[in-house]
Amino acid sequence: MKIIAFGDIHMATSTLSKIEDISSADLIIVSGDITNFGDRSDAKTVLDDILGYNKNLLCLAGNMDNSEVNDYLNDLDINLHAQAHMVKRRVCVYGVGGSNPTPFGTPWELSENRLHQAIHEAHEQAKELIELALPITGSPPPTIFVSHAPPHGTKVDRLKSGKHVGSRAIRKFIESNAPDLCVVSHIHESKGEDHIGPTPVVNPGMLAEGGWIRIAITHQKITYTLQ
């Protein structure tokens, strides 16, 4: 199974044409900031570009997207915020959008308590889907946790000053539940990867700057390459 993940699009989709095999991937994951302070129509413009390459899309809104973008993703039945999706019985993908509070008052910021609640809802759905799949799969499918905001205190949540600005709720969840892979965005200058326990945490950076992740699932094992 082949998956391509990216985020921090900010309305700039020209880089999509440079992603090899984007049209043949089994799944595209978008980890937020589809627009720049944008609304439903702006999100539609971006998502139509992505869907023109591949219809297999799961997505969440970031802090730079107005909350109506989250509603639009619900309407399309591709939303990952506080939700889980089982994809081809091969992988369970779930997530949380928005971000913890910033100094800038961006459109969709959530308190740590609200982030915690959204993660809990997504994780509960994921557990139910995995349980339903077990009679067919025989063992639990791997999990990908998608969060627009990165976990606090990692290599992928640092500003240029070195200050860590990620979410403590997201870090606590990863520490307690160890998803097989965590895909994040939000902090453009922190493109890279880190680990929290056994969980790799990967930030591809901005799409316009050539950042994306190639993910492969073989025999229920996840591997990835940061582009």
QUILINJO-V217684 format. One record per residue. N is the residue number from 1. RES is the residue in one small letter. SS is DSSP state (h for helix, s for strand, l for the rest). D_LAST is the distance of its C-alpha to the last C-alpha in Angstrom with 1 decimal. Layout:
BEGIN
n;res;ss;d_last
N;RES;SS;D_LAST
N;RES;SS;D_LAST
END
This chain:
BEGIN
n;res;ss;d_last
1;m;l;17.9
2;k;s;14.5
3;i;s;13.0
4;i;s;10.3
5;a;s;10.3
6;f;s;10.0
7;g;s;12.8
8;d;l;14.6
9;i;l;15.3
10;h;l;18.7
11;m;l;20.0
12;a;l;17.5
13;t;l;16.4
14;s;h;16.2
15;t;h;12.4
16;l;h;13.0
17;s;h;14.4
18;k;h;11.4
19;i;l;9.6
20;e;l;11.1
21;d;l;13.5
22;i;l;13.4
23;s;l;17.1
24;s;l;17.5
25;a;l;15.5
26;d;l;18.1
27;l;s;16.9
28;i;s;14.9
29;i;s;14.8
30;v;s;15.1
31;s;l;15.4
32;g;l;17.8
33;d;l;18.9
34;i;l;19.3
35;t;l;22.0
36;n;l;23.5
37;f;l;26.7
38;g;s;26.9
39;d;l;29.1
40;r;h;29.3
41;s;h;29.5
42;d;h;26.5
43;a;h;24.5
44;k;h;26.0
45;t;h;24.9
46;v;h;21.2
47;l;h;21.4
48;d;h;23.5
49;d;h;20.7
50;i;h;18.3
51;l;h;21.2
52;g;h;21.9
53;y;h;18.8
54;n;l;19.2
55;k;l;22.0
56;n;l;20.6
57;l;s;19.5
58;l;s;19.8
59;c;s;19.5
60;l;l;20.9
61;a;l;22.1
62;g;l;21.2
63;n;l;23.7
64;m;l;23.5
65;d;s;24.7
66;n;l;28.4
67;s;h;29.7
68;e;h;30.8
69;v;h;27.1
70;n;h;27.2
71;d;h;30.5
72;y;h;29.0
73;l;h;26.3
74;n;h;29.2
75;d;h;31.1
76;l;h;28.3
77;d;l;28.2
78;i;l;24.4
79;n;s;24.5
80;l;l;23.0
81;h;s;24.8
82;a;l;27.5
83;q;l;27.0
84;a;s;25.8
85;h;s;25.0
86;m;s;25.3
87;v;s;23.3
88;k;l;25.0
89;r;l;26.4
90;r;l;23.2
91;v;s;21.5
92;c;s;22.9
93;v;s;20.8
94;y;s;22.4
95;g;s;21.9
96;v;s;23.2
97;g;l;22.7
98;g;l;24.1
99;s;s;23.9
100;n;l;26.4
101;p;l;28.7
102;t;l;27.6
103;p;l;30.0
104;f;l;29.3
105;g;l;30.8
106;t;l;27.9
107;p;l;28.9
108;w;l;27.8
109;e;s;28.2
110;l;l;29.5
111;s;l;31.5
112;e;h;30.4
113;n;h;33.1
114;r;h;31.9
115;l;h;28.4
116;h;h;30.0
117;q;h;32.0
118;a;h;29.2
119;i;h;27.2
120;h;h;30.5
121;e;h;31.1
122;a;h;27.7
123;h;h;28.0
124;e;h;31.6
125;q;h;30.5
126;a;h;27.8
127;k;h;30.5
128;e;h;32.9
129;l;h;30.5
130;i;h;29.6
131;e;h;33.4
132;l;h;34.1
133;a;h;31.7
134;l;h;33.0
135;p;h;36.0
136;i;h;33.7
137;t;h;30.7
138;g;l;32.9
139;s;l;30.4
140;p;l;28.3
141;p;l;25.0
142;p;s;21.9
143;t;s;21.0
144;i;s;18.1
145;f;s;19.1
146;v;s;17.5
147;s;s;18.7
148;h;l;18.2
149;a;l;19.6
150;p;l;18.2
151;p;s;20.8
152;h;l;23.0
153;g;l;23.0
154;t;l;19.4
155;k;l;16.7
156;v;l;15.0
157;d;l;18.3
158;r;s;19.4
159;l;l;20.6
160;k;l;20.8
161;s;l;24.3
162;g;l;23.0
163;k;l;24.7
164;h;s;23.3
165;v;l;23.6
166;g;l;22.2
167;s;s;24.5
168;r;h;26.9
169;a;h;27.6
170;i;h;24.0
171;r;h;24.0
172;k;h;27.4
173;f;h;26.4
174;i;h;23.5
175;e;h;25.9
176;s;h;28.5
177;n;h;26.8
178;a;l;23.7
179;p;l;21.5
180;d;l;19.3
181;l;s;16.1
182;c;s;15.8
183;v;s;13.3
184;v;s;14.3
185;s;l;14.0
186;h;l;16.9
187;i;l;16.4
188;h;h;14.2
189;e;h;14.7
190;s;h;13.7
191;k;l;9.9
192;g;s;9.6
193;e;s;11.4
194;d;s;15.0
195;h;s;17.7
196;i;s;20.9
197;g;l;23.1
198;p;l;21.4
199;t;s;18.9
200;p;s;15.2
201;v;s;14.4
202;v;s;10.8
203;n;s;10.4
204;p;l;7.3
205;g;l;9.6
206;m;s;11.1
207;l;h;10.3
208;a;h;12.3
209;e;h;10.4
210;g;l;7.3
211;g;l;5.7
212;w;l;5.4
213;i;s;5.8
214;r;s;7.4
215;i;s;10.7
216;a;s;13.6
217;i;s;17.2
218;t;s;19.6
219;h;l;23.1
220;q;l;22.4
221;k;s;19.7
222;i;s;16.2
223;t;s;13.3
224;y;s;9.6
225;t;s;6.2
226;l;s;3.8
227;q;l;0.0
END
